[in-house]
Amino acid sequence: MYAHIKQDKLEPRALKYVFIGYPEGVKCYKLWKLESSGGSKVLISKDVTFDETRMGMKCKDLETLVPETMVEETQFEVELPNEEKDDAEDEASTSDTSGTQPVVDPDYLLARDRERRTITTPSRYGYADLVCFALNAAEDVQDSEPRNFKEAFESKEIKYWLKAVNEKMDSLEKNQTWKLVKLPKHQRVVGCKWIFKKKEGILGVEGPMYKTRLVAKGFTQVEGIDYNEIFSPVVKYCSIRIHMAIVNQFNLELEQMDVKTAFLHGDLEETIYMEQPEGFVEDNSKVCLLKKSLYGLKQSPRQWYRRFDELLLKIGFVRSRYDSCVYMLKRGEKVILYLLLYVDDILMASSSKDEIVKLKEKLNGEFEMKDLSPAKRVLGIDILRNRDKGELFLSQLSYLKKVVERFRMSNSKTVSTPLGHHTKLSIKQCPQSEDEKQEMDSTPYASGVGSIMYKMVCSRPDLAYVVSIMSRFMANLGIVH
């Protein structure tokens, strides 16, 4: 087998290894290096490619490649079917009875270890094992969401998913998203799939929401044939913060709306054929000729933005010169209404409730909208407002809780300053040997910095300095970093 590794540009990107088992508590492979070059002989990695033509190695080959001490240290703990357990016990009972450890054919071990196993929490952790298991636990939570159409209708929450899927199909039919036609000769067909998402409700206001979406497999589209321009702007996070400051300072009304199936309102300029959605196949001999820009198509965000932009300019809005998704409705030189657009999320602010009501009526006349009334959450950011006290806060508490739980830091000590003035980080603290580099490669450092960076961009600009410092060592981090 070959393991893909990080080395200098002129060095090989993959080295030969022998698969020797699974490390405890980590979804990876344990490998033994064949080359005699420097560095550790043992590698734990999941970025590997198996050479299936050489899997049936002779026992003597393994003895040559893997030292006897290494074989003794490597323990394989696999749950066997009952018949194989009996065979293994019989083999052990008929082997050497002098008290020595019975020898088991390595081919047998390899075959057993490649079977699917249930990974359980290891009894003791090293630092890398602790973090990796935390990531695995986070993945297990996400696994509660169906990954495909079949899983959704075999889950315990089938009635919620069934309702969501039917509502989505009704919306697609109402918007005349496609029509069934015979596939012309020499025409390509784009696939599609169902996406299922369970979203958290607003605490104390609503329960969890079950969302479904039919998505076209846009990765199969060909540039110049299936699409051309695809860029589409979204409102900047700094614009949202400025908007909130204006709302609080002038005590404006703050309302929110959501566009249902926003991308379906964009008109396609190209001819695209798509498979019929799973579970709703009417005629196997036909395909869907798309008339609207379905989710997943590369040009869909752009087509939706163009449609919405044209409408707002038509009814008198002015687009900001600094942010293409900030619009203002003016009366003379005075701004009477602000509107911010992030794909299908709309924020509106005005000193007049009547102006907001008029705008909602116009939007409802063009699109299918969901009125969320006073804004409470936008892009996962909770809006906490007390108009009597003149206070407005942006909170990502729920997001940060997930981050610290993911990295098993819920019980860590808090500090008032993210990075103290006494902290000095430098390149000298980077790994000095190959062993140290390989050890740090298994640490999800980039994921941690990225998680904090999103928080910084949204609502905590005070974290910008510490994020910039930590990002300098992304390519070659050390334990101190």
N, C-alpha and C positions, 0 to 999 in steps of 0.2 A: 504494500500500500504506500501511498505518497501523502505526506503532510505538507500543507501550504504554510510557509513561514515568512516572517518579515526579516529581510536582510537588505544589504546595500543593493543599489540598482544593478550592479554588474554581477552580483552573486545569484546563484540559482534560487528560484522562488519555491521549489518543492524538493524535499529530500525523501529517500527511501526509509521506510520504517516497517517493523513487524508489529502486528496487533497482538497485545498480550492481555487485554481485559478491559474492565471498566473501573475508573476510580470511584470511590464511595462518595455519594451525595452530589455528584456532578454529572450533567448530561454530556459527557465527552467520551473519548477513547483514550486508553492508555497504550502508549507506543514505545518500541525499543528501536533506537537508531542503528542502522546497518553500517553507515560510513564511520570510519575511525577518526574523523576530524574532531577538533576540540569542542567543548561544551558538554552539557549534560547528555547522558545516553537515554534518559527517560523523558518522554514528552507527553503532556496531557493536552489534547486538542480535539475540536470537533470539525475543523476545516480540513477534511481528509478525503482522499479518493482511493477506493479499494480496487486493487488489481485482481479481479475475480478469477483470472486464469491461473493465479499462483496461490489460491487460498488453501489448496490441499497439500500443504507442506509435509514432508517426511519428518518423523520424530528426530532423526539424526540431524536434519537441517536446523531445527530449532535449538538443539543442544549446542550446535556450533555457534549460532548467532546470539543466543541468550545464555549468559553464564548461569551456572547452577544456583548461585546465591540469589540471582534475580528471580528464578523460577520459584524458589522457596519463599521469597518475600511476597510474590504476587499471589493473592488469594482470590479465588473465584467463588462467589456466593450467588448461586442461581437456583431458583425454585423449579424443580423438574416435575414433569408429569409422573403419575404413580408408577406407570410401567417402567419408565427410565430409572426411577428411584430404586425399584426392585432389582433391575439389571445392575445398577451401580453397586448396590449392597452385595449382590451375589459375587460380583467381580472382586470387591474388596475382601470378602470372606475367603475366596479361593486363592488370593495372592499370598505373598510372603507373610508368614505368621510369626516371624521372629521379633515383632514389635516395631519394625520400621514402617515408615509411611508408604502406603501402596502407590505405585506409579500408574497414572492414568494417561492414556493416549492424548497428546496435545490436540490432535484433530477433533477428538470428542469434546475437549474443552472449548475449542473455537466454535464448533457447531452449536454447543449449548449457549455460549455467551452472546451469540448473535440473535437469540430469541428475544422477544419483547419482555421486558421486566418491569416491575413496579418499583420505582425508586422511593425509598423511605428516608426519613430524617436520620443522618448519621449520629451516633451517640456522642462523638466528640468532634469538634470543629477546629480546623486551622483557619486563618484569616480568609484565605481565598475560598475555602469550602463554605464558610459562613455566608459570604456575599453571593456566591453562586447559588446556594440553596435558597437564599432570599429571592433571587431573580426567578428561580424555578417556581417558588410559591406564588409569586406575582403572576406568572404565566398560568398557573393552575386556576387562579381566580378568573382570569380572562376566558379560560376554557369553558366557563359556565354559559357563555354566549354560543349559540349554535354556529358552526362553521359552514354549514351548507343547508340546503332545503330539507334533506332527509333528517338531519339531526334536529331541526326545528320541530318537525312533526312527530318526533319520537321523544321529545322532552316533556317534562312534567308541566311546563308552561305553554302547552300546545294551544290552548284557547286564546292566549294573548297574541302569540305569533300568528295564528290563523286570522284573527281579526285584523292585525297589522298588514298582512299580505293581501287580504281582500280589499282593504281600504286603498292600498297602493295600486292594485290593479284597476279599481274603480276610477282612481285619479288619472291613470294612464289612458284609460278608454275615454274619459271625459275630455281630456286634452287632445284626443285623436293623435296620439304619439306615433302610431304606425298603421299601416294597412297590410294585410296578408296578400302576397303575390307569389307567382311562380318565379323561381330564381332564373334570371337570364343566363345564357351560356357565357362562360369566361368571366363571371362576376365573383368577387370575393365575398365571404360571409364572416361577419364579426360575431363572436360568441357573447354570451351574457351569463350573469350569475346573480343570485340573491345574497344580499348582505344583511345580517341581523345584528342589531345593537340595542343593548339595554342601558338606558341612560338614567342617572340619578335624578330624582325629583328635587324640588326646592324644599329644604328642611322646614317642616311645619305647614307647608302649603299644598304639596302634591306628592304622590308616591312615585315609584319608578315608572319610566316610560319605555314602551316596547316599540322600537323603530325598525322598519325594513326598507330596503331600497333595491331596486333592480338596476344593476350596473352593467354597462357594456364593457367588454374586454378591449379597451382602447389600445392596449399594448400591441395588438395585432394590426393596428392601422398603419398605413404607409404614407409617409409625408409626400405631398405633391399630388396624391391620388385621393386619399380619404380626408385630408385636412391640409391647411396652409398655416395661417396665423393662429396661435393658441394663447398668447399672453392676455391675462386679465388682472386688473388691479384689485386690491382689497384695502380697506381703511387701515391706516397705520395705528399702532398701539398708542403712540404719543398723541395722536389726534383724539383718541378716546379719552385719554387722561385730561387733555385740555378742555374737551367737551364737558367732562364731568365738573371741572373747576368752574366753567362758565355757568353751568346749571346751578351749582351750589351758591355761587356768588350773587347771582341775580334771581335766585329762587324760582327757576323755570319749571314748567311741567316736563316730566321725563317719561315718555311712553316708548313701548317696544312692540314691533310686529315681526312676524316670521312668514316668509313666502313658502307656501306649500309647493313642493316639487318645482323649485325655482327654475332648474335647467330646462324643464319641459316647455317653458315659455320662449325659449330661444329658437329661432328658425334656422334650419340647416341649409347651407348653400351647396353641399356636396351630396351625391347619391350614395347612400350607405345601406347595405342589407345586413340584417341581424337574425340570429336564431330565435325561435320562439322561446319564451321563458319557461323554465322547468315547472311542471305542475299545471301549466295552462296551455298545453299544446293542442290546438284545434285540428290541424291538418299537417301530417308529417311531410307532405309534398310541397309545403309552402314555407316562405320565410317572411320576416318583417321588413318592409320598406320604411325606414325611419323618416318621419316628417318633422319631428322635433328633436332638439339636441338632448339626448338622454344622458344621464349621469354615466361617467366613465369614458365618454368620448373626449378626445383631447381638446376639441374646439368648443365644448359645451360651456365652460366658464366664460369664455370670451363672448359667445353669442348671447348668453343671458345678460351679461353686463351691458352690451350694446343696446339690447332691448330696453332695459331699465333706464339707462342713461338717456336714450332718445325720449322716453316718456317724461322724465323729470324736466328736461330742457324745454319740452313742448309746453308744459303747464306753468312755466315761468321761473324755474329754479336756475341758479347760477352755480357752476362747478368751481370749487376752490382751485387756485393756481398751484397750491402746494401739496394737495392731496386729492387725487382724482375721484375718491369715494366720499368726499365731504361736499354736501350741497347746501345752499342757502337760498331762502325765499325772501326777497327784499321788497319793501314798500318805501319808495324813495331811496334814501341812504340807510334806512334802518332795517336790520335783519329781524324778521318776525318769526322765522322758523329755521331750525337746523335739522339736517338729515345726514346720518352716517350709514354707510352700507358695507357689510362684510359678507359677501356672497349672498346668502338669503336672510341674514339677520339685519334688521333695520332699527336704528335708534332715532327718535324724534324729540326735539326739545323746543318749547315755545313758551312765552309768557301768557299766551292765549290758548285756552283749552279748545275753543271753537276752531282755531286754525288747524290744530291737530286732527280734530274730528273731520273737517273738510278734506284734509289730505288722505285720511284713512278711507273715506268714501271713494275718492278718485282711484286709489290703489286697489280697492276691492272691486271696482268696476273693470279693471284691467287684468288682475291676477287673483288667484285663490289665496287668500291671506288668513293668518291666524293672529288674532288680536291678543297680545300678552299684557295689555294695560300698563300700569306703572312698571318700569323696568326693574327687575330684581337680579337678573343674571345675564351676562353677555360673554360669550366665548369662554365659559367656565369661570368667569370672574363674578363673584357675588357683589352686588351693589347694596350697601347698607346706608340708609338715609334717614335722618331725623330732621324734618323741615322746621319744626318748632325751635330746635336748637341751632339750626343752620349748619348741620353736619352731614357729610357724605364721605363714606369710606369704600375703598375697593379692597376686597378680601379674596385670597386664594387659599384659605385655610384647608379646605378639603383636599385641594391638589397637593399641598405641602405634606399633609398627613400621609397621603399615598406614597410620596417620595421617601419620607423617612422610614416608613414601614417597609418599603421595597428594599432599602439598604440596611434594615435592622438597626436603626438609630433612634427608635422611639423613646428610649430611656436615656439618651445621651444628655450630658450637661449642656445647658444653653449659655450663650454669652451675649453681651450687649453689642459688642463690636465684631463683625464677621471676620476681620483680619487685623490682628493687633499690630501696632507699630514696631514691636520687637521681632515680628516674624520676618525672617530673611530667607527667601527661596532663590536658588540659583541652579545653574546647569551642573555644578559640582556634585549636587545631590542625586543626579541621575545614575542609573545602574552602571557599574564599571565592568561587569563580566557578563558573559552569555547566560549563565545560570540566573543571575539577578534579572536580566531582561526577560527571560522566559517566565520567571515567576510573576513579574509585573504585568505581562501580557494577559494573564488570566484575571486581572483586576478590572472591573467595569468603571474605570476612571472617567472615560469620555462620556459614558451614559450619565454619570453623576453630575458632571459639569454641565452637560446639556440640559438636564432637568432643572438645574438652578438658573441657567441662562434664560429658559422660557419664563420663569418667574420674574427674572430681572426685566425682561422686555415688556411683560404685561403690567406689573404693578409695583415692582421693587427696584427702581433705578439706582437705589443706594447700593445694590449689590454689584454694580457694573465694575468697580475697581477690583474686587476680589475675583470675579469671573475672568477678567482680563489677565490677572496674574496667573490663575490656575491654568488658563488655556495655553500659556506659553510652553508648558511641559507635556502637552497632549501626546506628542510623538514618542517621547522617551521619559516616562514618569518614573520617579523613585518612591520609596516608602515614605519619605518625609512629605513629598507632594501629596 
